[in-house]
């Protein structure tokens, strides 16, 4: 898409959330496209990046919002392991000392719980920035972009609840 048209592209304010590394990469491409749109349209869309990998924050623009869903190291999780596997029994089979998708990165659902206040704070601020309170309600379309085969996608149910 190009910015040549004078028609507004964004009718309803929107929030686009990248969940996980792959989702964040897709949202970054979208954000690059949006940068060419009119100021009015850009003001109606904002982005949020959520990932268990801190490195993802290095690949997004400074004006974008990023919340790390990284968990403490395995040693620091040890006291909470019974609670973790009670909440999500499948996680008991994962290698909690491993850094990859079958290890700590698969704990997106827990990471979003650990960082709940940060996530809710960012969501509230971004929603308010694209759609101020108007006539008793706020209307925002929320789009979540994620890769279902990744580890961070475990945060999706908690994010939907938010």
C-alpha positions as CSV (number, residue, x, y, z in Angstrom):
1,X,0.0,0.0,0.0
2,X,1.1,3.5,-0.6
3,X,0.2,6.8,1.0
4,X,-1.0,8.4,-2.2
5,X,-4.7,8.0,-1.6
6,X,-6.5,10.8,0.2
7,X,-9.0,8.4,1.7
8,X,-8.6,7.4,5.3
9,X,-7.4,3.9,5.7
10,X,-8.3,3.4,9.3
11,X,-12.0,3.7,10.1
12,X,-11.9,2.0,13.6
13,X,-8.9,2.6,15.9
14,X,-6.7,-0.5,16.3
15,X,-4.1,-2.1,18.4
16,X,-1.9,-4.7,16.8
17,X,-0.1,-7.1,19.2
18,X,2.8,-9.2,18.2
19,X,3.0,-12.2,20.4
20,X,6.3,-14.2,20.2
21,X,9.3,-13.7,18.0
22,X,7.5,-14.6,14.7
23,X,4.4,-12.5,15.6
24,X,6.7,-9.5,16.5
25,X,8.5,-9.8,13.1
26,X,5.2,-9.7,11.3
27,X,4.0,-6.7,13.2
28,X,7.3,-4.9,12.6
29,X,6.7,-5.3,8.8
30,X,3.2,-3.9,9.3
31,X,4.5,-1.0,11.3
32,X,7.0,-0.2,8.5
33,X,4.1,-0.1,6.0
34,X,2.0,2.1,8.4
35,X,4.8,4.6,8.6
36,X,4.0,5.7,5.0
37,X,0.4,6.4,5.8
38,X,-1.1,9.8,6.7
39,X,-0.7,11.2,10.2
40,X,-4.4,10.7,10.9
41,X,-4.3,7.0,10.1
42,X,-1.0,6.5,12.0
43,X,-2.6,8.1,15.1
44,X,-5.4,5.5,15.0
45,X,-3.1,2.5,15.1
46,X,-0.6,1.5,17.7
47,X,1.5,-1.7,18.3
48,X,2.6,-3.7,21.2
49,X,5.3,-6.4,21.2
50,X,5.3,-9.2,23.7
51,X,8.0,-11.9,23.7
52,X,9.9,-14.1,26.0
53,X,13.1,-13.2,24.1
54,X,14.6,-9.9,25.3
55,X,16.5,-9.6,21.9
56,X,13.2,-8.9,20.2
57,X,13.2,-5.4,21.7
58,X,16.4,-4.6,19.8
59,X,14.6,-5.1,16.5
60,X,11.7,-2.7,17.0
61,X,11.6,1.1,16.8
62,X,12.1,3.1,20.0
63,X,8.6,4.5,19.8
64,X,7.1,1.1,19.9
65,X,6.0,-0.6,23.1
66,X,7.7,-3.8,24.2
67,X,7.0,-6.0,27.2
68,X,9.4,-8.8,28.0
69,X,7.7,-12.0,29.1
70,X,11.0,-13.5,30.1
71,X,11.0,-15.6,33.3
72,X,13.7,-15.7,35.9
73,X,16.4,-18.4,35.5
74,X,15.4,-21.9,36.5
75,X,17.0,-21.6,39.9
76,X,14.8,-18.7,40.8
77,X,11.7,-20.6,39.5
78,X,12.4,-23.6,41.7
79,X,10.1,-22.5,44.6
80,X,7.2,-22.0,42.1
81,X,7.6,-25.2,40.1
82,X,4.7,-27.0,41.9
83,X,2.4,-24.1,41.2
84,X,3.6,-23.9,37.5
85,X,2.9,-27.5,36.8
86,X,-0.4,-27.4,38.6
87,X,-1.6,-24.5,36.4
88,X,-0.3,-26.0,33.2
89,X,0.4,-29.7,33.7
90,X,2.0,-30.1,30.2
91,X,4.9,-27.8,31.3
92,X,6.0,-30.4,33.8
93,X,7.4,-32.4,30.8
94,X,9.5,-29.5,29.5
95,X,13.2,-29.1,30.2
96,X,13.2,-26.1,32.5
97,X,17.0,-25.7,32.2
98,X,16.9,-25.4,28.4
99,X,16.7,-21.9,26.8
100,X,15.0,-22.9,23.5
101,X,11.3,-23.3,22.6
102,X,11.1,-26.6,24.6
103,X,12.5,-24.9,27.6
104,X,12.0,-21.5,29.3
105,X,10.7,-19.9,26.1
106,X,7.7,-22.2,26.2
107,X,6.6,-20.5,29.4
108,X,4.8,-17.6,27.7
109,X,1.7,-18.2,29.7
110,X,3.6,-17.9,32.9
111,X,5.7,-15.0,31.7
112,X,2.6,-12.9,31.0
113,X,1.4,-13.7,34.5
114,X,4.8,-12.6,36.0
115,X,4.6,-9.4,34.0
116,X,0.8,-8.9,34.3
117,X,1.0,-5.3,35.6
118,X,3.4,-4.2,32.8
119,X,1.1,-5.8,30.1
120,X,-2.1,-4.3,31.5
121,X,-0.4,-0.9,31.9
122,X,0.8,-0.9,28.3
123,X,-2.6,-2.1,27.0
124,X,-4.5,0.6,28.8
125,X,-2.1,3.3,27.7
126,X,-2.1,2.2,24.0
127,X,-5.9,1.8,23.9
128,X,-6.3,5.3,25.4
129,X,-3.8,6.8,22.9
130,X,-5.6,5.4,19.8
131,X,-9.2,5.8,21.0
132,X,-9.9,8.2,23.8
133,X,-12.9,7.6,26.0
134,X,-15.8,8.8,23.9
135,X,-19.5,9.0,24.8
136,X,-19.3,6.4,27.5
137,X,-17.2,3.8,25.7
138,X,-14.0,3.1,23.9
139,X,-13.9,1.2,20.6
140,X,-10.8,-0.4,19.5
141,X,-10.2,-3.4,17.3
142,X,-7.4,-5.6,18.7
143,X,-5.4,-7.8,16.3
144,X,-3.1,-10.4,17.8
145,X,-0.4,-11.8,15.5
146,X,1.3,-15.0,16.6
147,X,2.8,-18.3,15.5
148,X,0.9,-21.2,16.9
149,X,3.9,-23.4,16.8
150,X,6.0,-21.2,19.1
151,X,6.5,-21.2,22.8
152,X,5.4,-17.7,23.6
153,X,1.9,-18.4,22.2
154,X,1.1,-19.9,25.6
155,X,0.4,-16.4,26.7
156,X,-2.5,-16.1,24.3
157,X,-5.3,-17.2,26.8
158,X,-4.1,-14.7,29.4
159,X,-3.8,-11.9,26.8
160,X,-7.3,-12.6,25.6
161,X,-8.6,-12.4,29.1
162,X,-6.8,-9.0,29.5
